[in-house]
Every structure is written in C-alpha cells, then in structure tokens.
Amino acid sequence: MKRLSLLVLLGLLLWGWSERAALSAFPGILSAYSAKEYCSCRYVTGFDPGYCESYVKQWLPLAELRDDVQHKQVYARGLGREASARWRGPREGCGLLP
C-alpha cells in the first residue's frame, strides 16, 4: 500500500512538471474569466448583481469581486492576480482591459 501511494505521488509530480506552463497560467485565467463573465452577465444580459455574483462564484472561489456600476467595469482578484473587464457597448459587449 505504501508503495502504491508513493507511485501515485510520483505520477502526480511528473504530470505537474509536464503541465507546468498551463498550471502557472491558471491564476491569471481565474481572475480574467471571472471579470469577463460577471461583466457579461451584468451588463450584456442585464441580470441583477446577486445572480451574477453567484453565477461567477459557483465555478471557482475568488478573493474579491467588485462592480463599478458608474463605469460599468468589473474587477476580480483570485489566486493573487487581478483582472478587469469593461462594458464596451451593445454591439461589442464586455472586454478585458490590458
């Protein structure tokens, strides 16, 4: 049993090493996805803030999610990275900010 556990751990470490580029990109993807999805939910489809917040948070946990209603801009922070998305208009929807 101990050998099997060690073998599984070694396999996970090897898999993690082979996927290190994708795993290192994940923290940025979390905040960007959340900001964009919340912005689209709120300003493109017109749902209320509570619904959009629960929609975004049901997938992955965030440290912070702020909605600047005046500028129609959303800030999301998760896993140490922050991203912003802004509503650009009825034909363009929401887009991530650089």
C-alpha positions as CSV (number, residue, x, y, z in Angstrom):
1,M,0.0,0.0,0.0
2,K,2.8,2.4,0.9
3,R,4.5,1.6,-2.5
4,L,1.3,2.3,-4.4
5,S,0.9,5.7,-2.6
6,L,4.5,6.6,-3.4
7,L,3.9,5.6,-7.1
8,V,0.8,7.7,-7.3
9,L,2.6,10.7,-5.7
10,L,5.4,10.3,-8.2
11,G,3.0,10.2,-11.1
12,L,1.3,13.3,-9.9
13,L,4.6,15.1,-9.6
14,L,5.6,14.1,-13.1
15,W,2.3,15.1,-14.5
16,G,2.5,18.5,-12.7
17,W,6.0,19.1,-14.1
18,S,4.9,18.3,-17.7
19,E,1.9,20.7,-17.3
20,R,3.9,23.4,-15.5
21,A,3.2,26.1,-18.2
22,A,-0.6,25.5,-18.1
23,L,-0.6,25.4,-14.3
24,S,1.4,28.6,-14.0
25,A,-1.1,30.4,-16.3
26,F,-4.1,29.3,-14.3
27,P,-4.1,32.1,-11.6
28,G,-4.4,34.7,-14.3
29,I,-7.1,32.8,-16.1
30,L,-9.3,32.6,-13.0
31,S,-9.5,36.4,-12.4
32,A,-9.8,37.2,-16.1
33,Y,-12.6,34.6,-16.7
34,S,-14.5,35.8,-13.6
35,A,-14.3,39.5,-14.5
36,K,-15.4,38.9,-18.1
37,E,-18.2,36.5,-17.1
38,Y,-19.6,38.8,-14.4
39,C,-19.4,41.8,-16.7
40,S,-21.3,39.9,-19.5
41,C,-23.8,38.6,-17.0
42,R,-24.4,42.1,-15.6
43,Y,-24.2,44.5,-18.5
44,V,-24.8,42.4,-21.6
45,T,-27.7,40.2,-20.4
46,G,-28.9,42.6,-17.7
47,F,-29.2,40.2,-14.7
48,D,-29.1,41.6,-11.2
49,P,-25.8,41.7,-9.2
50,G,-26.7,38.9,-6.8
51,Y,-27.4,36.5,-9.6
52,C,-24.2,37.3,-11.5
53,E,-22.1,37.1,-8.4
54,S,-23.5,33.6,-7.6
55,Y,-23.1,32.6,-11.2
56,V,-19.4,33.5,-11.2
57,K,-18.6,32.2,-7.7
58,Q,-20.3,28.9,-8.4
59,W,-17.4,27.8,-10.6
60,L,-14.3,29.0,-8.7
61,P,-13.6,30.9,-5.5
62,L,-12.4,34.5,-5.7
63,A,-10.7,36.7,-3.1
64,E,-12.5,39.8,-4.4
65,L,-15.2,40.8,-6.9
66,R,-16.0,44.5,-7.3
67,D,-18.5,46.1,-9.7
68,D,-18.1,49.7,-10.6
69,V,-21.6,50.4,-11.8
70,Q,-20.9,54.0,-12.8
71,H,-18.2,53.0,-15.3
72,K,-19.7,49.5,-16.0
73,Q,-16.4,48.0,-15.0
74,V,-15.7,44.8,-13.0
75,Y,-12.6,43.9,-11.0
76,A,-11.8,40.3,-10.0
77,R,-9.0,39.1,-7.8
78,G,-8.2,35.4,-7.3
79,L,-5.0,33.4,-6.6
80,G,-3.0,36.6,-6.3
81,R,-3.9,38.0,-9.7
82,E,-6.3,40.8,-10.7
83,A,-8.2,41.4,-13.9
84,S,-10.7,44.0,-15.1
85,A,-13.4,43.9,-17.7
86,R,-15.5,46.8,-19.0
87,W,-18.7,47.0,-21.0
88,R,-17.8,48.5,-24.4
89,G,-21.3,48.9,-25.8
90,P,-24.3,47.0,-27.1
91,R,-22.6,45.7,-30.2
92,E,-19.2,44.8,-28.5
93,G,-20.3,43.6,-25.1
94,C,-17.6,43.2,-22.4
95,G,-13.9,43.0,-22.9
96,L,-10.9,42.5,-20.7
97,L,-8.7,45.6,-20.0
98,P,-5.0,45.4,-20.5
